[in-house]
Protein backbone atom coordinates (compact mmCIF):
# COMPACT_ATOMS: atom_id res chain seq x y z
CA UNK A 1 0.00 0.00 0.00
CA UNK A 2 0.94 3.62 -0.57
CA UNK A 3 -0.42 6.07 2.00
CA UNK A 4 0.11 9.83 2.26
CA UNK A 5 0.44 12.30 5.11
CA UNK A 6 0.31 15.92 3.98
CA UNK A 7 2.50 18.59 5.53
CA UNK A 8 1.09 20.55 8.45
CA UNK A 9 3.45 23.53 8.03
CA UNK A 10 6.45 24.63 5.98
CA UNK A 11 8.56 27.69 5.30
CA UNK A 12 11.62 28.98 3.46
CA UNK A 13 14.38 30.57 5.53
CA UNK A 14 16.99 32.81 3.91
CA UNK A 15 20.47 33.91 5.01
CA UNK A 16 20.81 36.82 2.57
CA UNK A 17 19.59 40.32 1.86
CA UNK A 18 17.86 42.23 -0.91
CA UNK A 19 20.36 43.21 -3.61
CA UNK A 20 18.44 46.43 -4.35
CA UNK A 21 17.71 48.04 -0.98
CA UNK A 22 19.93 45.92 1.29
CA UNK A 23 17.04 44.79 3.53
CA UNK A 24 17.96 41.64 5.43
CA UNK A 25 16.07 38.39 4.88
CA UNK A 26 17.59 36.72 7.95
CA UNK A 27 14.76 37.73 10.28
CA UNK A 28 12.00 37.70 7.64
CA UNK A 29 9.23 35.11 7.62
CA UNK A 30 8.00 33.43 4.41
CA UNK A 31 5.61 30.93 6.00
CA UNK A 32 2.54 31.76 3.88
CA UNK A 33 4.16 31.69 0.43
CA UNK A 34 2.85 29.15 -2.06
CA UNK A 35 6.43 28.47 -3.14
CA UNK A 36 9.28 26.99 -1.11
CA UNK A 37 12.60 28.35 -2.42
CA UNK A 38 15.68 26.20 -2.15
CA UNK A 39 18.43 28.09 -3.88
CA UNK A 40 21.94 29.46 -3.93
CA UNK A 41 21.84 33.14 -4.73
CA UNK A 42 24.62 34.63 -6.84
CA UNK A 43 25.58 38.30 -7.23
CA UNK A 44 28.11 39.58 -9.77
CA UNK A 45 28.82 35.94 -10.70
CA UNK A 46 29.87 35.09 -7.15
CA UNK A 47 28.05 33.03 -4.54
CA UNK A 48 26.13 35.28 -2.16
CA UNK A 49 23.84 33.26 0.14
CA UNK A 50 21.77 30.04 0.41
CA UNK A 51 18.21 29.35 1.51
CA UNK A 52 16.79 26.30 3.25
CA UNK A 53 13.36 24.72 3.65
CA UNK A 54 11.63 23.63 6.85
CA UNK A 55 8.73 21.19 6.67
CA UNK A 56 6.71 19.29 9.27
CA UNK A 57 4.30 16.36 9.19
CA UNK A 58 3.67 16.22 12.93
CA UNK A 59 -0.03 15.98 13.69
CA UNK A 60 -2.98 13.63 14.03
CA UNK A 61 -2.25 11.67 10.85
CA UNK A 62 1.35 10.99 11.87
CA UNK A 63 0.12 9.87 15.30
CA UNK A 64 -2.40 7.55 13.64
CA UNK A 65 0.30 5.98 11.47
CA UNK A 66 2.50 5.50 14.53
CA UNK A 67 -0.36 3.74 16.31
CA UNK A 68 -1.05 1.56 13.26
CA UNK A 69 2.58 0.41 13.33
CA UNK A 70 2.30 -0.43 17.03
CA UNK A 71 -0.95 -2.33 16.37
CA UNK A 72 0.60 -4.33 13.54
CA UNK A 73 -1.66 -2.84 10.84
CA UNK A 74 1.41 -1.39 9.13
CA UNK A 75 4.42 -3.71 8.92
CA UNK A 76 7.98 -2.76 7.93
CA UNK A 77 7.07 0.59 6.32
CA UNK A 78 9.34 2.77 4.20
CA UNK A 79 8.97 6.55 4.33
CA UNK A 80 9.57 8.98 1.46
CA UNK A 81 9.64 12.78 1.47
CA UNK A 82 7.80 14.05 -1.65
CA UNK A 83 8.00 17.64 -2.95
CA UNK A 84 7.03 18.89 -6.40
CA UNK A 85 9.09 21.47 -8.29
CA UNK A 86 7.42 24.12 -10.48
CA UNK A 87 10.19 25.42 -12.77
CA UNK A 88 11.70 22.24 -14.18
CA UNK A 89 15.45 22.05 -14.76
CA UNK A 90 16.24 25.21 -16.70
CA UNK A 91 18.04 26.89 -13.77
CA UNK A 92 19.76 23.80 -12.43
CA UNK A 93 23.11 22.17 -12.79
CA UNK A 94 22.90 18.73 -14.33
CA UNK A 95 24.12 17.06 -11.15
CA UNK A 96 23.52 18.03 -7.53
CA UNK A 97 22.58 16.51 -4.18
CA UNK A 98 20.04 17.46 -1.52
CA UNK A 99 20.04 16.43 2.14
CA UNK A 100 17.39 16.34 4.85
CA UNK A 101 17.95 16.33 8.62
CA UNK A 102 15.56 16.23 11.61
CA UNK A 103 15.13 19.57 13.33
CA UNK A 104 16.00 19.60 17.03
CA UNK A 105 13.71 22.46 18.08
CA UNK A 106 10.12 23.56 17.54
CA UNK A 107 9.26 26.44 15.20
CA UNK A 108 6.26 28.48 14.07
CA UNK A 109 5.25 28.67 10.42
CA UNK A 110 4.44 32.37 10.67
CA UNK A 111 2.30 34.77 8.65
CA UNK A 112 4.78 36.32 6.20
CA UNK A 113 5.32 36.33 2.43
CA UNK A 114 8.28 37.26 0.25
CA UNK A 115 6.71 40.45 -1.13
CA UNK A 116 5.39 41.84 2.14
CA UNK A 117 6.21 45.52 2.60
CA UNK A 118 7.07 46.15 5.33
CA UNK A 119 8.48 42.69 5.82
CA UNK A 120 6.84 40.35 8.33
CA UNK A 121 8.99 38.82 11.06
CA UNK A 122 6.22 36.88 12.80
CA UNK A 123 7.30 33.23 12.91
CA UNK A 124 10.33 31.27 11.77
CA UNK A 125 13.33 32.79 9.96
CA UNK A 126 17.03 32.11 9.46
CA UNK A 127 17.80 33.72 12.83
CA UNK A 128 14.72 32.81 14.86
CA UNK A 129 12.46 29.81 15.29
CA UNK A 130 9.77 32.09 16.63
CA UNK A 131 9.39 35.85 16.99
CA UNK A 132 6.41 38.11 17.47
CA UNK A 133 6.93 41.89 17.74
CA UNK A 134 6.46 43.04 21.30
CA UNK A 135 7.93 39.85 22.69
CA UNK A 136 11.44 38.46 22.80
CA UNK A 137 12.78 36.60 19.77
CA UNK A 138 13.35 32.87 20.28
CA UNK A 139 16.57 32.19 18.37
CA UNK A 140 17.86 28.92 16.96
CA UNK A 141 20.38 27.96 19.62
CA UNK A 142 22.17 25.12 21.36
CA UNK A 143 21.28 24.19 24.94
CA UNK A 144 24.32 26.14 26.08
CA UNK A 145 22.99 29.28 24.40
CA UNK A 146 25.27 29.14 21.37
CA UNK A 147 23.40 30.48 18.33
CA UNK A 148 22.63 28.02 15.52
CA UNK A 149 21.28 30.28 12.79
CA UNK A 150 19.82 28.53 9.76
CA UNK A 151 17.80 25.98 11.71
CA UNK A 152 19.29 23.80 14.44
CA UNK A 153 19.20 20.16 13.39
CA UNK A 154 20.56 16.76 14.38
CA UNK A 155 23.19 15.10 12.19
CA UNK A 156 25.18 11.88 12.28
CA UNK A 157 24.41 8.24 11.59
CA UNK A 158 20.70 7.62 11.06
CA UNK A 159 19.92 11.34 11.13
CA UNK A 160 20.61 12.26 7.51
CA UNK A 161 18.77 11.41 4.30
CA UNK A 162 19.84 12.47 0.83
CA UNK A 163 18.96 12.26 -2.84
CA UNK A 164 21.30 12.76 -5.78
CA UNK A 165 20.07 14.17 -9.09
CA UNK A 166 21.63 13.65 -12.50
CA UNK A 167 19.86 14.77 -15.69
CA UNK A 168 16.43 14.08 -14.18
CA UNK A 169 13.25 15.62 -12.78
CA UNK A 170 13.88 17.88 -9.77
CA UNK A 171 10.84 16.51 -7.91
CA UNK A 172 11.97 15.11 -4.57
CA UNK A 173 11.37 11.47 -3.68
CA UNK A 174 13.79 11.00 -0.79
CA UNK A 175 13.97 7.94 1.43
CA UNK A 176 13.74 9.32 4.99
CA UNK A 177 12.96 6.00 6.71
CA UNK A 178 15.87 6.17 9.17
CA UNK A 179 14.86 9.64 10.39
CA UNK A 180 11.17 8.76 10.77
CA UNK A 181 12.09 5.58 12.64
CA UNK A 182 13.98 7.78 15.12
CA UNK A 183 10.78 9.75 15.69
CA UNK A 184 8.75 6.57 16.06
CA UNK A 185 11.26 5.34 18.65
CA UNK A 186 10.76 8.45 20.77
CA UNK A 187 12.95 11.25 19.39
CA UNK A 188 10.95 14.50 19.29
CA UNK A 189 9.44 15.19 15.86
CA UNK A 190 9.95 18.83 14.84
CA UNK A 191 10.08 18.10 11.11
CA UNK A 192 12.80 18.22 8.46
CA UNK A 193 15.25 20.81 7.26
CA UNK A 194 16.13 20.51 3.57
CA UNK A 195 19.32 21.98 2.07
CA UNK A 196 21.92 21.49 -0.62
CA UNK A 197 24.28 18.80 0.56
CA UNK A 198 27.60 19.56 2.21
CA UNK A 199 29.84 22.05 0.42
CA UNK A 200 27.39 22.31 -2.49
CA UNK A 201 25.40 24.74 -0.37
CA UNK A 202 28.15 27.39 -0.45
CA UNK A 203 30.49 26.61 -3.36
CA UNK A 204 30.55 28.38 -6.72
CA UNK A 205 29.68 25.30 -8.76
CA UNK A 206 26.02 24.46 -8.11
CA UNK A 207 23.61 27.04 -9.52
CA UNK A 208 20.49 25.64 -7.90
CA UNK A 209 17.19 27.52 -8.16
CA UNK A 210 14.53 25.08 -6.93
CA UNK A 211 10.93 26.17 -6.37
CA UNK A 212 8.67 23.62 -4.70
CA UNK A 213 4.93 23.94 -4.10
CA UNK A 214 4.15 24.50 -0.42
CA UNK A 215 1.35 23.58 1.96
CA UNK A 216 -0.40 26.78 0.84
CA UNK A 217 -0.75 25.65 -2.79
CA UNK A 218 -4.22 25.27 -4.26
CA UNK A 219 -3.09 22.27 -6.33
CA UNK A 220 -2.82 18.54 -5.58
CA UNK A 221 0.97 18.87 -5.35
CA UNK A 222 1.45 19.94 -1.74
CA UNK A 223 4.35 18.31 0.13
CA UNK A 224 3.69 14.88 1.59
CA UNK A 225 5.26 12.07 3.52
CA UNK A 226 4.57 8.85 1.63
CA UNK A 227 4.39 5.57 3.57
CA UNK A 228 4.84 2.33 1.62
CA UNK A 229 4.42 -1.19 2.91
CA UNK A 230 3.55 -4.62 1.55
CA UNK A 231 0.11 -5.55 2.87
CA UNK A 232 -0.85 -8.17 0.28
CA UNK A 233 -1.94 -11.72 1.11
CA UNK A 234 -0.30 -14.32 -1.16
CA UNK A 235 -2.39 -15.69 -4.00
CA UNK A 236 -1.47 -19.26 -3.12
CA UNK A 237 -2.72 -22.30 -1.19
CA UNK A 238 -5.86 -22.04 0.91
CA UNK A 239 -6.10 -18.28 0.29
CA UNK A 240 -7.53 -18.97 -3.17
CA UNK A 241 -10.32 -21.32 -2.04
CA UNK A 242 -11.89 -23.11 -5.03
CA UNK A 243 -10.82 -20.47 -7.56
CA UNK A 244 -8.80 -21.64 -10.54
CA UNK A 245 -5.57 -19.91 -11.62
CA UNK A 246 -5.72 -17.89 -14.81
CA UNK A 247 -3.60 -19.17 -17.67
CA UNK A 248 -0.39 -17.12 -17.49
CA UNK A 249 1.22 -18.46 -20.68
CA UNK A 250 0.29 -15.34 -22.66
CA UNK A 251 -1.61 -17.39 -25.22
CA UNK A 252 -5.03 -16.51 -23.75
CA UNK A 253 -6.66 -13.08 -24.04
CA UNK A 254 -8.07 -11.94 -20.70
CA UNK A 255 -10.30 -9.09 -19.60
CA UNK A 256 -10.73 -7.80 -16.05
CA UNK A 257 -13.88 -6.84 -14.23
CA UNK A 258 -14.43 -5.34 -10.80
CA UNK A 259 -17.01 -6.44 -8.26
CA UNK A 260 -18.88 -3.93 -6.07
CA UNK A 261 -17.02 -0.83 -7.36
CA UNK A 262 -18.94 2.25 -6.16
CA UNK A 263 -19.26 5.61 -7.87
CA UNK A 264 -17.90 7.36 -4.79
CA UNK A 265 -16.24 6.76 -1.43
CA UNK A 266 -15.82 8.92 1.65
CA UNK A 267 -12.36 10.23 2.44
CA UNK A 268 -12.16 8.21 5.69
CA UNK A 269 -13.14 4.90 4.07
CA UNK A 270 -10.81 1.91 3.99
CA UNK A 271 -11.91 0.16 0.79
CA UNK A 272 -11.43 -3.43 -0.32
CA UNK A 273 -11.40 -3.28 -4.12
CA UNK A 274 -12.17 -6.62 -5.82
CA UNK A 275 -11.07 -7.62 -9.32
CA UNK A 276 -11.35 -10.87 -11.30
CA UNK A 277 -9.90 -12.07 -14.63
CA UNK A 278 -12.03 -13.65 -17.34
CA UNK A 279 -11.15 -15.04 -20.74
CA UNK A 280 -12.30 -12.62 -23.42
CA UNK A 281 -13.31 -15.41 -25.76
CA UNK A 282 -14.73 -18.72 -24.50
CA UNK A 283 -14.84 -21.67 -26.87
CA UNK A 284 -18.14 -23.46 -27.30
CA UNK A 285 -18.19 -27.02 -25.95
CA UNK A 286 -20.85 -29.71 -25.72
CA UNK A 287 -21.38 -31.81 -22.62
CA UNK A 288 -24.15 -34.00 -21.22
CA UNK A 289 -22.99 -33.48 -17.63
CA UNK A 290 -24.08 -30.75 -15.21
CA UNK A 291 -21.88 -27.66 -15.61
CA UNK A 292 -20.53 -25.63 -12.69
CA UNK A 293 -19.02 -22.17 -12.86
CA UNK A 294 -15.73 -21.61 -11.07
CA UNK A 295 -14.04 -18.20 -11.03
CA UNK A 296 -10.40 -17.53 -11.78
CA UNK A 297 -7.73 -15.64 -9.92
CA UNK A 298 -4.61 -13.74 -10.93
CA UNK A 299 -1.64 -15.76 -9.77
CA UNK A 300 0.88 -14.65 -7.16
CA UNK A 301 3.21 -11.90 -8.38
CA UNK A 302 1.36 -11.47 -11.69
CA UNK A 303 -1.02 -8.63 -10.83
CA UNK A 304 -0.61 -5.10 -9.50
CA UNK A 305 -2.63 -1.88 -9.42
CA UNK A 306 -2.16 1.87 -9.84
CA UNK A 307 -4.26 5.01 -9.17
CA UNK A 308 -4.44 8.04 -11.48
CA UNK A 309 -5.92 11.50 -10.84
CA UNK A 310 -8.32 11.91 -13.76
CA UNK A 311 -8.19 15.71 -14.00
CA UNK A 312 -4.41 15.97 -14.23
CA UNK A 313 -3.41 12.51 -15.47
CA UNK A 314 -0.96 12.40 -12.56
CA UNK A 315 -0.13 8.93 -11.25
CA UNK A 316 -0.98 9.10 -7.55
CA UNK A 317 0.05 5.53 -6.78
CA UNK A 318 2.37 3.81 -9.27
CA UNK A 319 2.72 0.12 -10.01
CA UNK A 320 5.30 -1.06 -7.49
CA UNK A 321 6.38 -3.79 -5.10
CA UNK A 322 3.83 -2.28 -2.69
CA UNK A 323 0.79 -2.69 -4.97
CA UNK A 324 0.64 -6.46 -5.40
CA UNK A 325 -2.74 -8.21 -5.57
CA UNK A 326 -4.09 -10.24 -2.65
CA UNK A 327 -6.49 -13.14 -2.96
CA UNK A 328 -9.21 -14.86 -0.94
CA UNK A 329 -11.84 -17.47 -1.82
CA UNK A 330 -13.99 -14.82 -3.52
CA UNK A 331 -11.54 -13.01 -5.80
CA UNK A 332 -8.35 -11.01 -6.05
CA UNK A 333 -8.46 -7.81 -4.05
CA UNK A 334 -6.44 -5.00 -2.52
CA UNK A 335 -7.15 -2.50 0.27
CA UNK A 336 -6.68 1.25 -0.04
CA UNK A 337 -7.10 3.91 2.65
CA UNK A 338 -8.93 6.83 1.08
CA UNK A 339 -7.90 9.54 3.53
CA UNK A 340 -4.56 9.86 1.73
CA UNK A 341 -6.41 11.07 -1.39
CA UNK A 342 -7.51 14.63 -2.11
CA UNK A 343 -11.29 14.88 -1.58
CA UNK A 344 -13.82 15.87 -4.25
CA UNK A 345 -11.66 14.56 -7.07
CA UNK A 346 -12.13 11.70 -9.54
CA UNK A 347 -9.67 8.82 -9.76
CA UNK A 348 -9.30 5.72 -11.89
CA UNK A 349 -7.69 2.36 -11.24
CA UNK A 350 -5.27 0.75 -13.68
CA UNK A 351 -4.19 -2.90 -13.54
CA UNK A 352 -1.05 -4.56 -14.82
CA UNK A 353 -0.77 -8.28 -15.55
CA UNK A 354 2.53 -10.05 -16.10
CA UNK A 355 2.61 -13.21 -18.23
CA UNK A 356 5.11 -16.04 -18.29
CA UNK A 357 6.20 -15.17 -21.84
CA UNK A 358 7.43 -11.74 -20.68
CA UNK A 359 4.39 -9.69 -21.66
CA UNK A 360 3.22 -6.93 -19.31
CA UNK A 361 -0.24 -5.61 -20.22
CA UNK A 362 -1.85 -2.57 -18.59
CA UNK A 363 -5.66 -2.57 -18.39
CA UNK A 364 -7.34 0.85 -18.47
CA UNK A 365 -11.03 -0.09 -18.45
CA UNK A 366 -12.77 2.93 -16.94
CA UNK A 367 -12.70 1.72 -13.34
CA UNK A 368 -13.48 5.16 -11.91
CA UNK A 369 -14.70 6.68 -8.66
CA UNK A 370 -14.84 9.95 -6.71
CA UNK A 371 -13.57 10.60 -3.18
CA UNK A 372 -16.07 12.73 -1.23
CA UNK A 373 -15.29 14.91 1.77
FENPEUR-V435897 format. One record per residue. N is the residue number from 0. PHI is phi in whole degrees, -180 to 180 (none if undefined). D_LAST is the distance of its C-alpha to the last C-alpha in Angstrom with 2 decimals. Layout:
N | PHI | D_LAST
N | PHI | D_LAST
This chain:
0 | none | 21.43
1 | -112 | 19.91
2 | -134 | 17.29
3 | -122 | 16.22
4 | -115 | 16.29
5 | -90 | 15.78
6 | -62 | 18.55
7 | -94 | 18.57
8 | -164 | 21.55
9 | -160 | 24.18
10 | -169 | 27.28
11 | -90 | 30.41
12 | -124 | 33.76
13 | -128 | 36.97
14 | -101 | 40.62
15 | -110 | 42.23
16 | -147 | 43.15
17 | -70 | 43.04
18 | -70 | 45.84
19 | -90 | 46.57
20 | -108 | 46.84
21 | 78 | 46.92
22 | -64 | 44.05
23 | -76 | 42.81
24 | -94 | 39.30
25 | -67 | 39.93
26 | -111 | 38.68
27 | -88 | 36.03
28 | -101 | 32.30
29 | -125 | 29.87
30 | -65 | 26.67
31 | -105 | 24.62
32 | -71 | 25.72
33 | -79 | 23.37
34 | -120 | 26.07
35 | -102 | 27.53
36 | -93 | 31.24
37 | -122 | 33.20
38 | -149 | 36.64
39 | -115 | 40.37
40 | -91 | 41.87
41 | -117 | 45.34
42 | -139 | 47.94
43 | 55 | 51.24
44 | 67 | 50.43
45 | -121 | 50.26
46 | -61 | 47.40
47 | -113 | 46.33
48 | -161 | 43.25
49 | -106 | 40.05
50 | -120 | 36.48
51 | -138 | 34.07
52 | -122 | 30.34
53 | -110 | 28.74
54 | -153 | 25.31
55 | -130 | 23.65
56 | -122 | 20.99
57 | -71 | 22.03
58 | 163 | 19.39
59 | -61 | 17.42
60 | -65 | 16.21
61 | -65 | 19.85
62 | -62 | 21.12
63 | -64 | 19.00
64 | -64 | 20.42
65 | -57 | 23.82
66 | -68 | 23.64
67 | -65 | 22.65
68 | -68 | 25.75
69 | -61 | 27.88
70 | -77 | 26.76
71 | 85 | 27.59
72 | -79 | 24.15
73 | -123 | 24.47
74 | -121 | 28.04
75 | 51 | 29.86
76 | -77 | 26.94
77 | -113 | 27.56
78 | -121 | 25.79
79 | -129 | 25.56
80 | -84 | 25.02
81 | -120 | 23.35
82 | -133 | 23.92
83 | -119 | 24.09
84 | -90 | 27.18
85 | -101 | 27.40
86 | -98 | 31.17
87 | 78 | 32.19
88 | -112 | 35.62
89 | -66 | 37.96
90 | -105 | 38.67
91 | -111 | 38.85
92 | -68 | 41.71
93 | -70 | 41.62
94 | -136 | 41.52
95 | -161 | 40.02
96 | -140 | 38.37
97 | -115 | 35.57
98 | -129 | 35.37
99 | -126 | 32.85
100 | -133 | 33.97
101 | -81 | 32.41
102 | -69 | 32.88
103 | -102 | 35.12
104 | -140 | 34.12
105 | -73 | 31.13
106 | -156 | 30.27
107 | -108 | 28.28
108 | -60 | 26.20
109 | 88 | 27.81
110 | -121 | 27.41
111 | -94 | 29.68
112 | -136 | 29.74
113 | -57 | 32.52
114 | -92 | 33.83
115 | -62 | 33.95
116 | -141 | 37.42
117 | -72 | 38.58
118 | -64 | 36.78
119 | -102 | 34.35
120 | -110 | 35.32
121 | -64 | 32.66
122 | 105 | 31.14
123 | -76 | 32.00
124 | -154 | 34.72
125 | -62 | 37.41
126 | -85 | 39.63
127 | -123 | 37.32
128 | -92 | 34.27
129 | -165 | 33.82
130 | -160 | 35.76
131 | -127 | 35.43
132 | -52 | 38.43
133 | 98 | 40.57
134 | -125 | 39.99
135 | -80 | 41.37
136 | -69 | 39.78
137 | -105 | 38.54
138 | -82 | 39.87
139 | -67 | 39.06
140 | -156 | 41.96
141 | -75 | 43.49
142 | -57 | 44.28
143 | -85 | 47.82
144 | 95 | 46.73
145 | -65 | 47.25
146 | -68 | 44.87
147 | -131 | 42.41
148 | -58 | 41.17
149 | 98 | 38.50
150 | 95 | 36.28
151 | -86 | 37.89
152 | -134 | 36.77
153 | -93 | 38.05
154 | -129 | 39.87
155 | 109 | 41.92
156 | -58 | 41.43
157 | 83 | 37.87
158 | -116 | 36.60
159 | -136 | 36.45
160 | -122 | 34.33
161 | -152 | 35.22
162 | -145 | 34.65
163 | -98 | 37.42
164 | -123 | 37.00
165 | -149 | 39.60
166 | 53 | 39.24
167 | -148 | 35.51
168 | -58 | 32.04
169 | -82 | 31.51
170 | -58 | 27.91
171 | -91 | 27.98
172 | -140 | 27.43
173 | -104 | 29.45
174 | -75 | 30.07
175 | -115 | 29.73
176 | -58 | 30.03
177 | -61 | 33.19
178 | -67 | 31.80
179 | -64 | 28.62
180 | -63 | 30.90
181 | -63 | 32.95
182 | -64 | 30.00
183 | -64 | 29.18
184 | -83 | 32.88
185 | 126 | 32.88
186 | -66 | 33.49
187 | -60 | 31.55
188 | -99 | 28.46
189 | -110 | 28.69
190 | 97 | 27.22
191 | -107 | 29.07
192 | -114 | 31.58
193 | -118 | 31.96
194 | -153 | 35.32
195 | -67 | 37.86
196 | -79 | 39.77
197 | 52 | 43.14
198 | -71 | 45.71
199 | -63 | 43.52
200 | -71 | 41.91
201 | -129 | 45.24
202 | -82 | 47.53
203 | -98 | 48.52
204 | -101 | 47.34
205 | -99 | 43.53
206 | -95 | 42.28
207 | -89 | 38.59
208 | -133 | 36.22
209 | -99 | 32.68
210 | -128 | 29.68
211 | -103 | 26.30
212 | -70 | 22.90
213 | -101 | 21.78
214 | -59 | 18.77
215 | -81 | 19.06
216 | -65 | 18.65
217 | -98 | 16.31
218 | -106 | 16.39
219 | -86 | 14.92
220 | -104 | 18.19
221 | -70 | 17.83
222 | -59 | 20.00
223 | -150 | 18.98
224 | -104 | 20.82
225 | -98 | 20.76
226 | -106 | 21.85
227 | -125 | 23.73
228 | -154 | 25.47
229 | -90 | 27.14
230 | -112 | 25.63
231 | -81 | 27.26
232 | -99 | 29.79
233 | -57 | 32.98
234 | -87 | 33.71
235 | -145 | 37.18
236 | 55 | 39.38
237 | -68 | 38.14
238 | -61 | 34.47
239 | -93 | 35.10
240 | 57 | 36.77
241 | -96 | 38.78
242 | -66 | 36.86
243 | -103 | 39.11
244 | -69 | 38.55
245 | -68 | 37.98
246 | -74 | 40.93
247 | -102 | 40.24
248 | -72 | 43.47
249 | 92 | 41.89
250 | -89 | 44.26
251 | -106 | 41.76
252 | -97 | 39.04
253 | -109 | 35.75
254 | -122 | 32.52
255 | -116 | 29.22
256 | -137 | 27.03
257 | -108 | 23.85
258 | -102 | 23.65
259 | 67 | 20.72
260 | -69 | 18.28
261 | -94 | 15.38
262 | -72 | 13.97
263 | -152 | 10.33
264 | -136 | 8.80
265 | -83 | 6.02
266 | -67 | 5.56
267 | -102 | 8.36
268 | -73 | 10.50
269 | -115 | 13.93
270 | -103 | 15.16
271 | -100 | 18.85
272 | -87 | 19.51
273 | -112 | 23.04
274 | -140 | 25.46
275 | -136 | 29.17
276 | -90 | 32.03
277 | -149 | 34.52
278 | -63 | 37.69
279 | -69 | 37.43
280 | -125 | 41.01
281 | -110 | 42.68
282 | -73 | 46.46
283 | -74 | 48.23
284 | -136 | 50.35
285 | -118 | 52.70
286 | -149 | 53.05
287 | -96 | 54.77
288 | -94 | 52.69
289 | -70 | 49.50
290 | -94 | 46.45
291 | -120 | 43.36
292 | -108 | 40.03
293 | -121 | 38.71
294 | -73 | 35.52
295 | -114 | 35.50
296 | -134 | 33.57
297 | -78 | 33.10
298 | -72 | 35.50
299 | -55 | 34.85
300 | 80 | 34.11
301 | -97 | 33.97
302 | -125 | 30.28
303 | -147 | 27.25
304 | -132 | 23.82
305 | -148 | 21.84
306 | -117 | 18.42
307 | -128 | 18.45
308 | -75 | 16.08
309 | -72 | 17.28
310 | -73 | 17.31
311 | -104 | 19.38
312 | 77 | 21.07
313 | -72 | 20.42
314 | -76 | 20.86
315 | -82 | 18.03
316 | -128 | 19.91
317 | -84 | 23.60
318 | -62 | 26.11
319 | -162 | 27.65
320 | -67 | 29.43
321 | -103 | 26.10
322 | -127 | 24.77
323 | -77 | 27.59
324 | -74 | 27.31
325 | -100 | 27.88
326 | -151 | 29.78
327 | -133 | 30.51
328 | -70 | 32.76
329 | -93 | 30.23
330 | -177 | 29.17
331 | -71 | 27.95
332 | -160 | 24.42
333 | -151 | 22.20
334 | -113 | 19.28
335 | -133 | 16.25
336 | -85 | 13.74
337 | -78 | 10.30
338 | -74 | 9.30
339 | -91 | 11.85
340 | -96 | 10.18
341 | -74 | 8.70
342 | -72 | 5.21
343 | 60 | 6.27
344 | -134 | 9.56
345 | -98 | 12.17
346 | -130 | 14.20
347 | -132 | 17.52
348 | -106 | 19.61
349 | -108 | 23.23
350 | -125 | 25.98
351 | -125 | 29.28
352 | -113 | 32.38
353 | -104 | 35.49
354 | -112 | 38.87
355 | -65 | 42.15
356 | -87 | 43.86
357 | 97 | 41.60
358 | -68 | 39.26
359 | -130 | 35.55
360 | -114 | 33.63
361 | -98 | 30.01
362 | -105 | 28.37
363 | -118 | 25.89
364 | -118 | 25.53
365 | 61 | 22.35
366 | -84 | 20.22
367 | -123 | 16.89
368 | -160 | 13.30
369 | -120 | 9.83
370 | -97 | 6.79
371 | -101 | 3.79
372 | -80 | 0.00
